[in-house]
Amino acid sequence: MQEKFNKGTFMSDEMLSCRTLYKANGFSEDDFKRPVIGICNSFTDIVPGHKNLREISQQVKYGIYRNGGTPVEFGCIAVCDGVCTTHSGSRYSLPSREIIADGIEIMARAHRLDGLVLVGSCDKTVPGMLMAAARLDIPCIFIAGGCMLGGPAFGAKLKSDSTCSEEAYGMYQAEKISHEDILNIMETSCPTIGSCQHMATANSMCCMAEAMGMSIPGSAAIPAVYNERTRAAFKTGEVIVDMVRNGLTSRDIITENAIKNAIMVLMATGGSTNCVIHTTAIAHEIGIDARSVMSWFEEYGNTVPLISRINPASHEYDCEDFFKAGGIPEVQKQLKSILYNDCMTVTGKTIGENAENYISMYEKNPNVITSLDKPFSKLAGLAIMHGNLAPDTAVAKPAAIAEEVRHFEGTAICFNGEDEANEAIGKRLIKPGHVVVVRYAGPKGAPGMPEMFKPMKLLYGQGLNKCTALITDGRFSGTNNGCFVGHISPEAASGGPIALIKDGDKIEIDVINKKIELKVSEEELERRRAEFHYESPKVDGYLKRYADQAKSADQGGILE
């Protein structure tokens, strides 16, 4: 731990001009005798997962004041994959993570903040904030905005969610429902603010933050509209002041074993495939190389079963149900025999102590969270794939793949980008037995590695999710189900084997044994490789810089 807070960090003569300018904002001399705590708030009117963050931030301020600190708030950007569903917009989502991390670093170091509360939600905001925390190594704590409540039943789902409108559009394309039905589900499937209802990237990353020890116990899965969310924010404000006084920093918490704990929880809960990229990027900030992180994903993918069943692994339960079933503390209790229980957390207590002491006001639900000896599936939630199509790995999500398509052999139909694939799906060109190949969708090729939940949702709506597959060097939403493999590395833009696939090629996907193979001879692949030619897309601004500097998905998509 760092040295305990020296009362009056801002009170030295060298900080005179700093205090002078603070006073222009209404601060008093007494405010600088206390720990000055930054609050990074990713509030935006655009994203429902961030809509309540002004209130959350205000509660954090109250908590900081209550415990003797001085809060100072600033903002950061927040991009939502769901809102920017067009290909051109979604390309900015993953690259925004680096801007978030860099911006927080700049604000915290430029203003010599004593501690930092990270108030956020959604796909890239949470990992960007955790990357910044790991990089800064000052007292930091994360508080999520909370999940959205589910809508009325739709299709096979007992609760509709934010992606049901895309599923409905697929049904409409297949002439199963009317256009009015689509409009109805659009109106009702997102009844409240909050991050999307499923165990997609937003909720998965909030859960991973708690599993690492960076959030107070039980806070990750509280729905946005529950009063527990408000109380958790207030408590978070109190805790950060204690962290500063005790010299408890982010690197005391984000350690190698803490990351391993987070991966085990991710495997047990069927978290998003995107978490592989983000975990690798967070680990990079504390000096852990990508190969080590991927080896842990492989190790725990072979040993940790699925003990939590939440949409998309279930058509019945969502993140509200996960919270009521005990959330992350209950999962940690069930994994106690395999976790590193002595890892430190923001509370100043260990993971094991927090889990043991956590009391839920709701009854446990074994249909949502079960035990290690009675898992829902012996397969972990995620699988790191290998084979001649993915020399540097790929990622699948067995928790969201029906048993009948966990081993799939089919015929390739290739598209150079998501827009081409969506157009073909809309024209009903995808048939049973097809393996849809979407390439040039990686960090360099898109550029930006956009999230492609739409093609899978359309296939689901058309009834093709159990008789087709989709593979890509791009990313998926954690909401997808069907047979799918993403993050194929090297990507097509780097000359990876996915660039060499031709229509009609045979492809085998074996999620159980974690293999993905192109059934083409090495001699033929060498011939195609010799003919391969790639021209980078013409982009400007930040995407151009990102494309020039981004590493591959298996290395976290970080910038060199």
Disulfide bonds with the S-S distance in Angstrom:
none
